[in-house]
Amino acid sequence: MPLDAHPEPAFPEHILLTPGPTPIHPKAMHAMTRPMLGHMDPEVFALNREIQADLRVMYGAEPEGFTALLAGTGSLGMEAGFANLVETGDEVLVCANGSFGRRMAEMAARYGARVRLVTAPLGEAIRPEDVAAQLAHGGDIRMVAVVHGETSTGVLNPVPEIAELVRGTGALLTVDAVTTAGMEPFHMQEWGVDYAYTGAQKCLSAPPGVAPIAISERALARYAARRTPTPLWYCDFEGLRDYWTRQTYHHTVPVNLHFAFHAALRAALDEGMDARKRRVQEVGNAIQAALSPLGFSPYVRRPEDRLPTVLALRLPEGFDDAGVRQALRAREISVTGGLGPTAGVIWRLGLMGEAARPGPYRALMTALEDILGEKGLVGRFDEALEGVLV
């Protein structure tokens, strides 16, 4: 074979219905194929300025703050917040009602914080009155941290209400927006959020590998007043601003992922957050209409606590979770079960980005009809969507 011959591999089309990553947006896929540019190229700096402006729109961030992409996934976004905004001995109040709230607590502790917890049972949202009680308990709480959409259980935590309690206390508010920002309206400045982050591969359907962050002016002032250097060099806020604002070298960024992310983010903003939220609700309602006669039911009891972008459904009694998911995987369809205590108890169906469309879930219903020997799933799904624009 000639050295310059590169036959295109043939891959089966895989249907990804997980809580992340999500199917890559076609515009993002195309953007990744462009020729490589250097990370200090003027065209890349121009691209980065557009990304920063679009991120301010997506997050509803203040113009005086700072937005950027970290070269890592959403977990790096989480870690960067604690590394830059917490110092040894700081008191941090973490709202933990699932795996990612607990991860926040662990990271804060690793950076020397004295962690206080506000908890709730699995499948229930954090109660604002519990946050208020902790804030009133005394001490000098320097940060409150909360996961907006707890991916592990499909719970939506009441960030606006929690933010109202934090306002005026002197504490910063950090919000994990991994399964909300980009698919649901997010109002960072209006709510009073100081640091927010997500992952490119979630609501925006870009490839994994960059974490969009937004930092308030108040958080930047807290950072500037640090007594000690940031222990995480790679994501030090000053180093990031050297590259993103002053256009001086800090580290090599994944250029083609920036182009792909920009294409996906622009597509999301063009569609509009209200339209995307409506699309999530309509497809989610159709899934539940199709599956509820089989015994699937919402895991989260209170409707107002349910995270629209990760549909957590309790499995029917006697349902062969592992066997059915394995049979689906053989048909190139991936769905995700529970984590830890909810393993074998729930499915977590992703309704973010390009996954929140009828086509992929119609394919799921067709496959389940065959695997389970049930009929009517596709019909109920389509009937629930009849007359709905998604």
Helices and strands as residue ranges (DSSP letters): E 15-16, H 26-31, H 42-59, E 66-70, H 74-85, E 91-96, H 99-110, E 114-119, H 128-135, E 141-147, E 149-150, E 155-156, H 159-166, E 172-176, H 188-191, E 195-197, E 211-215, H 217-224, G 233-235, H 237-244, H 255-271, H 273-291, G 292-294, E 297-298, G 303-305, E 310-314, H 321-330, E 333-334, E 336-337, G 340-342, E 346-350, G 353-355, H 358-372, H 377-385
